[in-house]
Amino acid sequence: MRQPLLPLSIYVWLLAVGVPSFAFAQGHTEFAFVHVNVIPMDRERVLADQTVLIKDGEIQAIGSNLPAPARAVAIDGHGTAFLSPGLADMHTHSETRQDLAVYLANGVTTTLQMGGARAAFIDTIVPQVNKGALAGPHVYASFLVDGSTDYNGFVIRTPAQARAIVGLAKTNGYDFIKVYVGLSSEVFDALADEGRRQHIPLIGHGVTAVRLQRQLAEGQVLVAHAEEFFYTFFTAAGAEEIDTPPDPSRISAAVTLARSHHAAVTADLATYATIAQQIGHPDVLAGFLAKPEIIYLSPNDRLAWLRSPYLAKTARLEAKLGFLRLMVKAMADGGVELIAGTDAPGLPGMLPGFSLHEDLAELERSGLTGFQVLSTATRAPGDFIARTKGGEHFGQITAGYRADLILSADNPLSMLTTLRTPLGVMANGHWRDAAALKDLLNEVRDNYRRASEPR
């Protein structure tokens, strides 16, 4: 196997001036990736030895031997490095600038915050990171609603409240309404109708009183977990959920349902696998907390992990995990829009940024091709946002798309692990090489160490 390039072998300089290399290209708006092998993700292909021109955070042109503007910062791949779209984690519960920095250091350039965030995150941190003033991925956000206080959602119990909350979410800059399990049928209908009127799509869980068939028919655009099909599709209404998986012959019906409504499904196999591993196993949880990368998890989240609710449960989910692997593979082959997501950091074992790579590995183990796996974290999230929100394009290396990019030593279509150690990442108009990404992680680590030291 060819040894990966060292970060120092990626030289960055101003074409016209020839200044020395630097880690973080701050203050520059024009870039040229030269002699890079491009994985555009429009279809399965590699474009060898290309130049990619960037201006103001947008891809301007791609081609061989393109002349670079005189003021452009050049990043040279020497004909051996690969340029692919930045990754997306489309199910997160992070709400701190430290988490966002950790995501970025792992090559994650887009996240979908799936509810429960404080107003300060939505009002202050998200706008700053989305305009490049803070280090992190581009953040989309959802407003979580439920019909009870059981799962800490914002409670709404009448159709009038449902309609009001859609307008409130829109006013406060949310992109989606996330529905949870306890909503009444009448409230869900009002949310769906008002969401269509105000262009705030519904995403989320299977609602017990409504069920996935009607939710998708009413316009819900995303199923937040693949396992939601267990609860409100495969299991009959009113029946108790059991550990035995459905007959695999029923998978085709789930594929047909999702495709017929052009609904996206979150392919969160690593999330379900992590739950299955830790149920009744404190030693597994201890192993999560002993991983070297735990230094990048906030002290508050570490404490929350120690109180994992799964330790007291008795379910055995291994057989159902095997079923989910079959279903997700069938969905990938059947043209369902699968998007990667992890539930980090709220789920013990799922660390921001790092867990997305675990999810991609789980998808690969489930038989998805390299292109199918990479699509769940690149082109599919981009297509989903473009279709449901409009106005923004990312997830492919195409002129006019947001310049969310990863430079890697090897081809991620055949070696996904290369994305765990990016040579550099571009997001929100900024380029950071491997040294600058490491600096982000070190700053997070040091902040948490100082917070835990006695004063």
Sequence and secondary structure as in RCSB ss.txt:
>XXXX:A:sequence
MRQPLLPLSIYVWLLAVGVPSFAFAQGHTEFAFVHVNVIPMDRERVLADQTVLIKDGEIQAIGSNLPAPARAVAI
DGHGTAFLSPGLADMHTHSETRQDLAVYLANGVTTTLQMGGARAAFIDTIVPQVNKGALAGPHVYASFLVDGSTD
YNGFVIRTPAQARAIVGLAKTNGYDFIKVYVGLSSEVFDALADEGRRQHIPLIGHGVTAVRLQRQLAEGQVLVAH
AEEFFYTFFTAAGAEEIDTPPDPSRISAAVTLARSHHAAVTADLATYATIAQQIGHPDVLAGFLAKPEIIYLSPN
DRLAWLRSPYLAKTARLEAKLGFLRLMVKAMADGGVELIAGTDAPGLPGMLPGFSLHEDLAELERSGLTGFQVLS
TATRAPGDFIARTKGGEHFGQITAGYRADLILSADNPLSMLTTLRTPLGVMANGHWRDAAALKDLLNEVRDNYRR
ASEPR
>XXXX:A:secstr
      GGGS EEETTT     SB TT  EEEEEEEEE   SSS  EEEEEEEEETTEEEEEETT    TT EEE
E TTT EEEE EEEEEE   SHHHHHHHHHTTEEEEEE S   HHIIIIIHHHHHTTSSSS EEEEEEEEESSST
T  EE  SHHHHHHHHHHHHHTT SEEEE TT  HHHHHHHHHHHHHHT  EEES  TTT HHHHHHTT  EES 
TTHHIIIIIS TT    SS   GGGHHHHHHHHHHTT EEEE HHHHHHHHHHTT HHHHHHHHTSGGGGGS HH
HHHHHHT GGGG     HHHHHHHHHHHHHHHHTT EEEE   BTTSTT  TTHHHHHHHHHHHHTT  HHHHHH
HTTHHHHHHHHHHT S   SS  TTSB  EEEESS TTT GGGGGS SEEEETTEEEEHHHHHHHHHHHHHHHHH
HHS  
